[in-house]
Amino acid sequence: MSPTQRTHATGRIDVATYDPQTYEEVDAGPSLVEIHVSETFTGDIEGTGVVRFLQAMQSDGSASFVGIERVTATIGGRTGSFLLQDAGTVESNVVHGDWFVVPRSGTGGLSGLRGEGGFEAQLGQQASITLDYWFE
């Protein structure tokens, strides 16, 4: 499969564990929070993920975050692991993020995996996900 032959994957993420730890608070301005999450992927991506997010959280609950996630899964009949680099926001209890497969992070049958996509969820609910992927 060449980079021009992309496959559109869809599915969902269910959060298994969510562990936020505030590591810096200030009187005025956002708090800094590190969040450890484990989750299950279903749909065109079947597997599990572990992620560590760094988040800047405002007093009204809105936030901006970045993260790196290791996903161990089966995609398109291939099994292995890969890294996703995430960035997103929380606004009005809606989480929206974009992600991409970190180059050269695929292992096993997912070696050479590349891709980009994103996710959206109501805060505390399962996320709808997409990943447009290809193999180098």
N, C-alpha and C positions, 0 to 999 in steps of 0.2 A: 504494500500500500504506500503510495507516495503522498507528500504533503498536500497535494491537490485532491486526494481521495479521502475526504474527512467523513467520519461517521458521527451522527448526532445521537448521543446517549441522554436518556432522561431517567429520573427516578426520584427517590426521596432519602432523606437522612432522618433517623430517629436517634435522639440523644440518650445514651445509657447513663453517663455520669457527667456532672457539671460542677466544677469546683473553682469558684472565683476567690482570689486572694488580693485584697488591696495592698499595694506596696508603697504608695505615696499619696497622702492627702494634703491639700492646702486649703487655706481659708477661702480664697477666691480663685476659681478656676477648676478644671477637671481633675478628678482623681485618676491615678494610674492603677490598673488592675491587671493581674495575670490570671488567665482562666485555663484550667486543664479540662479537656473534654474527651470522652470516648463515645463513639457512635457507630451505628450500623447503617450500611448502605443497602438499599434494595432497588430493584428495577434493572436497568441495563448494566449497572455496576452493582455487583453482589459481593459484600465483604464488610470489613470493619475499618475504622479509622481512629487515630489518636492525634490530638491537636493541642497546641499551646498557643493561646491568643494573648496579645498585649492590647489593652484597651484604654482609651482616654474617655472616662465617663463624666458627663455633665450632671449637675444637680437635678435636672429635669428628667434624667434617665436616658437621654440621647447619648450616643457614643460613636467613636470611630475606632476601628480595630484592624490589626494585621495578625497573620498567623502562618504557621507551617504545620502541615498535617501529613502523617504517613498513612497511606491507605494500602491495606492488604486485601486484594480483591480479584475477582474474575471479570474481565471486560471482553466482549466479543469472542468468548471461548478461550481466552488466554488468561493465565493466572500468574500473579506475582505481586510486587508492591511498587509504589511510586510516591513521590512527594507532591503535594499541592501547596502553592503559596497563595494565601487568601488576603483580601483587603475589603473592608466594607464599612457600613454604617448601621446604626440603630436609630430610627426616627419614628415617633408615634407608635411604639411597640411593634414596628416592622423591621426585621433584620434583612438587609440586602447586601450581598457580597459578590465579588468577582474572584475568580481563581485561574491559575494556569499550572500546568504540569512543569515542575522544575526540570530543565533539560538534564539529561543523563542520569536521572534519578530512578528510572525503571529497572526492576530486577526480574529474573526468571523470564516467564513468557511475556512480561510487559516491558522488557528491555527495548529501548528505542521509542517508548511511548512519548508523545507530545500532545498537547491539547490546551483548551481554554473554555471557560464557561462561567457558571455562577450558581447562586442559590438565593432563595427568598423564603421567609417564614414569618408568621406571627410570633412574637417573643414567647418562648416556652413551648412552641408547637413544633411538629415535624417540618422539615424544610423540603421544598421542591428544588431539584437540582438539574443542571444540564452540564454536559461536557462534550464539546466537539473535538474529537481526537483523531490521531493518525499515528503511524509508525514510521520512523526514519530508517 
